[in-house]
Amino acid sequence: MEFAHFDHHSPIPGTTLFDGAMAMKGYALNKMCYSFNAAENREAFKADPEAYMERYQLTEAQKEAVRHRNVLEMIAEGGNIYYLAKLAGIYHLSVQDVGAQQTGMTTEAFKQKLLDAGRA
């Protein structure tokens, strides 16, 4: 069996690579999301998201992504999915909600797609 060579430096269509540059870009966003490990921080964010984002000095683009509750926008702004999962939980976004965002589908259509795939 022969495997295709994978060049780590070539972009994968439709995918934002999380590399050193993206880690630097997303540092504040990821640091904020990491803070959500503590219940009191989750409550502080829910009480005043704008003040909480300012506390962590998010960029305006990062703030907009958070306001939109759009995980793909957050990833484009340097968010790491492992940290963003904490924020998705605050917004009660399920794995299916995030999958729907990634595919450009509604959550209901994405769930149906998953069910249909299970029947095949």
N, C-alpha and C positions, 0 to 999 in steps of 0.2 A: 504494500500500500504506500502511495506517495502522498506527502502532505505539501500543501502550498506554503511557500515562504511568506511569513508575515513581517512586514516592515513596521516597527513600532513608531516610526516617524511619519508614516503616511496616514492621512485622515480616513476615518471610516465614515462613509456617507450617512448623514443624519445623526451622527454621534459627536458629542462634545467630549474630548479626551480630558481626563483629569490628570494633569501633569504638574510639574513644579510651578510653572507660570500661572496655571489656574488655581493652584493652592495659595499662591501669594495673592491673587486677585480676590479670592473668596475667603481670606483669613477672617475678616470681621464677621461675615455671615456665618461661617462655620463655628466660630467662637461663640456667637450668640446662640446658635442651635445647640451647641454642647452644653450651654448653661441650663437648658431645659431638662437636664437630668434631675434638677432639684425642683420639687413641686412649687416652692415659693416663687421661683423664677418663671415657671409656666403661668402662675396666677398673675404675677406682675406684668407679663407680656399681654395676657388677655385683658387686664384692666386698662392698659395704655400702650398699645403696640407702637405708636409713634415715638413716645418717650423711650421705650425699651430699645427700639432700633437706633435712636440717637445715642443712647448710652453706649452702644457698641460701635458707633461711628460707621454705620453702613453707608455705602454710596447711594446716590439717588436711584440708580438703576436697580440696586439690590432691594431698596425699600419698595420700589414699584413692583418688583417680582413678588415680594412678600405680600404686598397689598392685593395683588391679583390672585394670590394663592396658587401660583403656577410653578410647579416644580421644575419644568423644563426651563423657564426663564431664570429660576434660581441657579440651576446647573450652569446655564450660560454665563452667569455672573460669578462663577467659581464655587458654587455650592457643591458639597460632597453628599451624595445620596444617603450615606450612613448618618450624617448629621441632620440632613434635611428631613429624615424620617421622624425626628422629634417634633419638628414644626408641623409636619403633615398630621401628626397625632393630635396636636393642639387644635387644628382645624377640622379634625374628625375625617380626614381624607383616608380612604382605604387604599389598599394595594391596587384594587380595581380602578379607583379614581385616578391614581397616578398612571396606571397603564393606559387608561383612556386618554389622558393628557399626552402621553408619549405617542399614541397612534392617531391623535386628532379625532377621536371618536367621542361620543357621549358615553358616560359610564354605563348606561343601560345597554347600548349597542356593544360595548366592549364585553360586558358580562355575557351577553347572548353569544358573541363570537367564541368566548371560552367554553360555554355550554355546548355549542355546535361542534367545536373541535373535539370535545370529549365523546361525542356520539359517533365520530367517524371511525 
